[in-house]
Amino acid sequence: MPEVWFYHLVRQPLEQVLPILLEKATGQRKRLVVQVATPERVDALDELLWTWSEESFIPHGGPRDDDPATQWVYLTTGDENPNSASMRIFADGANVADAALAGADQYERLILMFDGGDEDALSEARAQWKTLKAAGYPLSYWQQNENGGWEKKA
């Protein structure tokens, strides 16, 4: 059973936080899948990861790229895991609870990143927390502090 972490974005948007987390994880030789709700969002994140920093590169791809098994970060709207990732990030409406309950045992960790300024996203994150807690998943809740760092709150 994977750990499930909830990342509550309150200071910075996903576009500022996600590349840093991906860079840190890939630096630790972790493979990841990033799941979002729409193909347009996959395209936007793909573009972001190509251009976010002149000093570094996050190797990534998606369903339209060749040989997805070689990608360190795989961007998708689906539930596939072609790169044998050990971590999966859910954002922009992708549902971590549905994935966990459908059998995401190949992952060490599942992460839901949600915008604390969006009442619908906040409500959905709370509902997913309750569902996963009732199912016995090990849960952690992280919130951004005023410096943009993360503090474990639960």
Secondary structure, 3 states (H helix, E strand, C coil): CCEEEEEEECCCCHHHHHHHHHHHHHHCCCCEEEECCCHHHHHHHHHHHHHCCCCCCCCEECCCCCCHHHCCEEEECCCCCCCCCCEEEEECCCCHHHHHHCCCCCCCEEEEEEECCCHHHHHHHHHHHHHHHHCCCCEEEEEECCCCCEEECC
